[in-house]
Each structure stands twice: as structure tokens, then as C-alpha cells.
């Protein structure tokens, strides 16, 4: 749907995989980025955004909460109030800085190195956060896709997607932003999984699937002790070795 608010032309394309509120939030974020909307730009009232996004008032409220939590919008009351593009917070600045990395093989290796350092903290933080059932849907879908992957390359892609969803559940927004940005550096280069001499691909996938399922279970149950145990197991056995050549 497309319309004009003030001098700003707005249109939104909603992805279909996520919850309606998450899809709407992504659409607003994409529109801000595509149009280069500056901080302070008025996006509209709640009612106007609901009409633009074609979502119910309750979904608009949830969408705005998501965007406020990400530091993308602010709301103002009174005459001339509404929803406005926010000044970029530290999380957004970090994400932009991370994505300036070009993604060379060395940089991807460095990104994986730092990701490994942060991974346990992300997993435990995700278990510590309070989640509603719907919040876990994307992680559980990613886990299902990981279980169903039969090719090594696909398994590694699904592995990265699973960890991206875990990061989205992390309660620390700066940790989440840094970790997600590192994953995006790696995903942008589509690294291939390299098996070590003597490793069996099927056995390795089964072992790593079990480790990742333990991570998912601990987060779902909000069990921080189990999350720490799963994080330690993941650090010991769950990491993949990317091949020297990247696609």
C-alpha cells in the first residue's frame, strides 16, 4: 500500500514469514532505509500507520513497541504528534559500522572469531528474557529447518539462521545488535562448511543438531542453567569450520 504523508512518499511491502507485527516493523524499517528518512521525519499517527500497513490497531501498537525497542522510532503526543523516525542509537550505529566490513575471507574469519566469543552470552541472555509463546516461533521454525537439512552447505546456512533467531530473543539490545551484525557479515559471503579429515557428515550433522536443540529447549523453558550447559557444549562441539573459499 502506498500513500503520501507530508512530503514523504511511503509504501510498504510486508514479508509473510514472521508475525504480522514483526512483518510490519520490518516494512517500516525497510521504508526508512530505502527512502533515507532522516531523524524527526513524521511517519504518521497510529491510525495512519494502521491504514498504510493494512493491520489492526492492536498490531500497530505491537509494531510500534518493536520499533521503539530497536531505537528506530519515537512517539510524541499532542498536536502534531505521532510516530517519528528516531535518532540512531548506539545499537543502530554499531550495526551500520559492522556492515561496512566488506566480507573478505579474512574479515569473515575474524567475524566468526568474535561471534564465538559472544555466543554463550547471547544464548544465556535469550534464556533469561521473558518470552511469550509467539516470540519463539521463528527460532522453532529455524530449528525444524536445521533438523531437515540433508546437505552440509544447507545445514550450515540453517545453522546461521537459527543463531540469528536466537539473537533476536536476546534481552541485551547492544549484544544482540553486535552479534546479529557479525552473523550478517558471515551470511553475506555464504561460507561453505569444511569437514575435517575423518569426519562423517551425517554423524556430524546429528551431533550438532542435538546441541542446537538443547539450546532451543533451554531458551524455550527459560532455564538459564541448562542454557549455560548447552552454550558450553556448543562452544566445544557446535562450531563449524568454514572452508578457505567463500562463495
N, C-alpha and C positions, 0 to 999 in steps of 0.2 A: 504494500500500500504506500502511496506517495502523496504528500501534501506540502504546503509551504507555511512555515511559522516565521513571521517577521521576514527577515532577509535570508533565512536558511531553508534550503530545499531538503526535505527529509524523505527518505524511503527506507524501508526495512525488509530484509529477506531473512526469514526465520528458519534455522536448521530444524530438522524433525526428530533428531535422536534424543535430545535432552528433554527435561521437564519444560512445560510451557514458559514458566518464569525464567528459567535458565536460557532458553532459546531467545526470549525477548531481550534479556540482558545482553546476550551476545550480539543480537541485532543492533542494539543501541551502541554498544562498544564499536562494532564494525562501522556504523554510520559516523560516529565521532572521528574514527581514524580515516575513513575514506574521504570525508569532507574537510578534514583538517580543522575541525571545530575548535576554537580557542576557549580557554577557561573563561567562564562567565557567560558563554552563549546559552541563551534560553532555549530549552528543548520543548517546553510546553507545560501545561498543567497536567495533573494526574488524568483528568478526563480526556484531554487531548492526546496524551500518550496512549491511553487505552484504545482510542479510536484509531490512531496511527498503526498500532501494533495488532489491532483486532483481538484484544484479550479482555477478560473480565476485570472489574475493579480490584478484586482480591489478587489477581495475578499481577496487575500493575503495582500494587503495594509490595508484593514479594519481589518483583523485578527491581524496584527502586531500592529495596533493602540490600539486594545483592550488589547493585551498582554502588551504593554508598559504602558497603563493606570493602569494595575493591578500590575505593577512592576515585571513582570515575564521575560521580555526580554529587551535587549537594541540592537540598531542597530549601526553599525560602517561602515564608508565609506572608500574608498581607497583599496589598495592591501591587500588581506586577510580579507577584510571586510565582512559584512553580518549580520546575526541575531544571537545573543548570549544569553545564559542564564544569567539573571541579578542577582546581589547580592540581597538577600532578603531584601525588605524594611520593614518599620515599620508595614505596613498592613499585610504582609505575616507572619512576626514574631508573630503578635498578633493572627492571625488565627491558627498558629501552637500551640501556648500556650493554646488557648481556647480548641483545640481538644484534649489536654492532659487530660481534665476533663473526668472522667470515665463514667459519666452519671448515678450515683446513684440517687435514688429518691430525696434525699436532694439536690444534685447538680442540678438536673433538676428544682426543685422548685426555687433554687437560680438563675438559668439561666433565668427562666420566670420572676422573680422579676426584674432583671436588664434589661431584654428586655422591660418590661413595662415602665421603666423609659426612655428608649431611643426611644420608638415607635413614639411619637409625632414628635420628631426631625427628624426621618427618613422620615416620611410622608411629612412633610413640605419641607425638603430638596429635596425629589423626585419631588415635585410640582415646586420648584424653578429652577430645572435643565432644560436645553433646550433639548427637545426630538424630534427626527424625528418619523414619524408615525410607522415605523417598530420597533422602540425601545419599543413600548408599547404593542406589540403583545403578548408576553409571559404573561404579567400581565393580559391582557384581556382574554386570554385563561384560566388562573387560576381563574379569576372571574367567567367565564362561568361554570367551573367545580364546583366551590363553590355553584353557584346557583342550579346546577343539583344534588348536593349531597342530598341523602334522608336518609341516616343513620347517626346517631350522630357521630360515630367514623370517618366515611369518611369525614364528614363535617369539623371536627377538623383538619384532615390531609390536606384537601384542604385549610383550613384557614391558616395553617403554610406555605403552598406552595405559597399562594397569597402574604403573607408578605415577603417571600424570594424574590419574583419578584419585589415587591415594593422597597426592599432594593437595588436591582440591579440598580434601577433608581436613587438612592440617589447620589447627586453630591459630597458628602464628602467621600472620599475613606476610611478614618480611621473609621468613623462612620459606613459606610457600612460593613466593614470587621468585626468589633466587633459585630454588630447586626446579620450578617449572621452566625457568629460562634456560637452565643448564640442559634439561631434557630437550627443549626445543632446538638448541644448538646441535645436539646429537641427532634428533629426528630429522632435521633438515638435510643431513648428509646420508641418511638411510644406511647406517653401518651394517655390515654383514657379520654374522656370528662365525667365529673361528673355533673349531673344536681342537682340543689339544690331542697330541698323539695318544692313541689307545682309547680315547673316549668313544662311547656309544651314544649316538644322537638320541635314540628313543629313551634309553635309560636316563640320560642327562635331562631330557625334557620332563620325564616323570618326576625326577628328584626336584627339579626347580618348580614344577607345578605344585608339588606338595608344600614347598617352602612358601610360595606365594599365597596358597590357600590358607596357610597358618596365619600369614599377615592379614589377609582379608577377614578371617574369623575373629582375630583379636580385635580388630577395629570395629567390626560389627557388634561384638559383645562389650565393647568399651573396656576391655581387660588390659590395663597398662602393663601388668606383669607378663602376661602372655605376649603382648606386643614387643616388649624388650627381648624376650626369649626368641621370638620369631625374627626380630631385627638382627640379633646376634647370629642366628642360623643363616639368615640371608647374607650377612656380611661375609660369613665363612664359606658358604656354598652357592649362594644365589647369583653371584655376579657373572656376567658374560664377558668373554674376551673378544673385543672387536677385531676383525681382520685388518691387516695393514692397508688394504684397498677399500675405499668407500665409493658407493655409487654416486 
